[in-house]
Amino acid sequence: MILAVFFLLIVKHFVCDFALQGRFPHTHDKHLLTSRKGHLHALDHAVGTALVFLFASSWAIAQGQTIFITIIVFAVLDYVLHFTIDWLKNNFVRANSMKQDERPFWILTSIDQCLHAVCYLVYVILFDIYFF
């Protein structure tokens, strides 16, 4: 079950980070804490994470456990961490005048994606220890 949750979080990440993110207006303000685009993007991730843990919690309820708190805990955690990682990346890009067609930008993007995956690994470990 834990591996399935991790897999679903990774799939959710690709859907939210690539398929859904492009629907927002093309603005360059994700370096601001008040970025509407940044908060809407983080909200996509929070909703997706809530759906993943809703699925996991539903399975647990069928086994006689009640762990709906995970839906809220991990959704909020994902919102905060996703927004923060993206905010830090965008500030680093801006401070170093990185361009999307340059190699350093893509190295940083790789680091950004790895940090998001590490967050999902932490969620799954916490889920396994405290909620499952």
Backbone torsions as a table, in degrees:
resi	resn	phi	psi	omega
1	MET	NA	-40.7	-177.7
2	ILE	-63.3	-42.5	177.9
3	LEU	-62.8	-37.9	178.0
4	ALA	-64.7	-40.2	178.3
5	VAL	-63.7	-44.6	178.4
6	PHE	-60.6	-45.8	179.1
7	PHE	-59.5	-45.0	179.7
8	LEU	-64.2	-36.9	176.6
9	LEU	-64.5	-39.4	178.4
10	ILE	-66.8	-43.7	177.7
11	VAL	-61.6	-45.3	177.5
12	LYS	-56.7	-40.9	-178.8
13	HIS	-61.5	-46.6	-178.9
14	PHE	-65.6	-37.7	178.0
15	VAL	-64.1	-48.2	-177.5
16	CYS	-71.6	-39.5	-175.7
17	ASP	-78.0	-27.2	-175.5
18	PHE	-115.7	-52.2	-176.1
19	ALA	-73.1	-43.8	-174.4
20	LEU	-86.2	-31.1	-173.3
21	GLN	-62.3	-30.8	-177.8
22	GLY	-69.0	-9.6	-177.4
23	ARG	-81.8	-10.3	179.4
24	PHE	-83.2	153.7	177.8
25	PRO	-55.9	143.5	-177.8
26	HIS	-76.6	91.5	176.9
27	THR	-121.0	159.7	-179.8
28	HIS	-116.3	53.7	-176.1
29	ASP	-118.5	12.7	-177.3
30	LYS	-69.9	-2.3	174.1
31	HIS	-83.7	-7.0	180.0
32	LEU	-97.8	141.4	177.1
33	LEU	-66.6	-18.8	-179.4
34	THR	-97.5	12.0	-176.6
35	SER	-63.3	116.3	177.1
36	ARG	-62.0	-43.9	179.7
37	LYS	-60.4	-43.8	179.7
38	GLY	-63.4	-42.1	179.8
39	HIS	-70.4	-39.2	177.1
40	LEU	-65.2	-38.5	177.6
41	HIS	-64.8	-44.2	177.7
42	ALA	-64.2	-34.8	177.4
43	LEU	-65.8	-38.7	174.1
44	ASP	-55.0	-46.6	-179.1
45	HIS	-65.0	-40.6	179.5
46	ALA	-63.3	-43.5	178.9
47	VAL	-64.8	-43.1	178.0
48	GLY	-62.0	-42.2	177.9
49	THR	-65.4	-40.2	177.2
50	ALA	-60.6	-40.4	178.7
51	LEU	-65.2	-40.1	177.7
52	VAL	-62.2	-46.4	-178.9
53	PHE	-76.1	-21.5	170.4
54	LEU	-64.4	-45.1	175.8
55	PHE	-59.0	-48.9	-178.7
56	ALA	-63.9	-40.8	179.4
57	SER	-67.8	-37.0	177.6
58	SER	-61.6	-41.7	177.8
59	TRP	-63.5	-41.1	-179.7
60	ALA	-67.0	-37.3	178.6
61	ILE	-62.5	-38.7	177.1
62	ALA	-62.3	-23.1	177.8
63	GLN	-92.7	4.5	177.6
64	GLY	93.2	10.5	179.5
65	GLN	-106.6	151.5	174.4
66	THR	-122.4	112.9	-176.2
67	ILE	-136.5	37.6	-178.0
68	PHE	-64.0	-19.8	178.4
69	ILE	-58.4	-27.7	-179.6
70	THR	-61.9	-32.2	-179.6
71	ILE	-59.7	-46.5	-178.7
72	ILE	-75.0	-46.7	-176.3
73	VAL	-58.0	-52.0	-175.5
74	PHE	-75.1	-29.2	176.3
75	ALA	-65.9	-46.1	179.2
76	VAL	-65.5	-44.1	178.6
77	LEU	-59.6	-43.2	179.8
78	ASP	-66.6	-39.7	177.4
79	TYR	-57.5	-52.3	-176.4
80	VAL	-64.3	-48.8	-177.2
81	LEU	-69.0	-39.8	-179.8
82	HIS	-65.4	-45.4	178.9
83	PHE	-60.2	-44.3	-177.3
84	THR	-64.8	-45.6	178.9
85	ILE	-61.5	-46.3	179.5
86	ASP	-65.3	-39.8	178.7
87	TRP	-62.2	-45.2	178.6
88	LEU	-62.8	-43.8	179.5
89	LYS	-60.7	-47.4	-177.7
90	ASN	-65.3	-34.9	176.0
91	ASN	-68.9	-37.8	177.7
92	PHE	-65.7	-43.2	177.8
93	VAL	-59.6	-46.1	-178.2
94	ARG	-66.2	-44.9	-177.7
95	ALA	-65.6	-28.6	-178.0
96	ASN	-105.9	12.3	178.1
97	SER	48.5	43.5	179.7
98	MET	-75.9	145.0	177.0
99	LYS	-115.1	149.1	-175.6
100	GLN	-63.5	-22.1	-179.7
101	ASP	-93.3	12.7	-180.0
102	GLU	-109.1	148.3	-176.9
103	ARG	-59.9	-42.7	-179.9
104	PRO	-57.2	-34.6	178.0
105	PHE	-61.0	-43.6	-177.3
106	TRP	-74.4	-28.9	172.5
107	ILE	-65.2	-45.6	177.9
108	LEU	-63.1	-39.2	177.8
109	THR	-63.4	-37.3	175.7
110	SER	-63.0	-41.7	177.4
111	ILE	-63.7	-43.5	177.4
112	ASP	-56.1	-47.8	-179.1
113	GLN	-66.1	-37.7	176.8
114	CYS	-64.5	-40.2	178.2
115	LEU	-62.2	-40.5	177.4
116	HIS	-63.3	-42.5	179.0
117	ALA	-64.4	-37.8	177.3
118	VAL	-63.6	-38.4	176.2
119	CYS	-57.9	-44.5	-179.5
120	TYR	-65.2	-36.7	176.6
121	LEU	-63.0	-42.8	177.7
122	VAL	-63.2	-43.0	178.2
123	TYR	-57.8	-44.9	-177.9
124	VAL	-66.3	-39.9	177.5
125	ILE	-64.2	-46.2	178.2
126	LEU	-62.6	-41.5	177.9
127	PHE	-59.4	-45.4	-179.1
128	ASP	-65.5	-41.6	-177.0
129	ILE	-74.8	-48.7	-169.2
130	TYR	-100.0	-23.3	-171.3
131	PHE	-120.7	-9.5	-174.2
132	PHE	-120.4	NA	NA
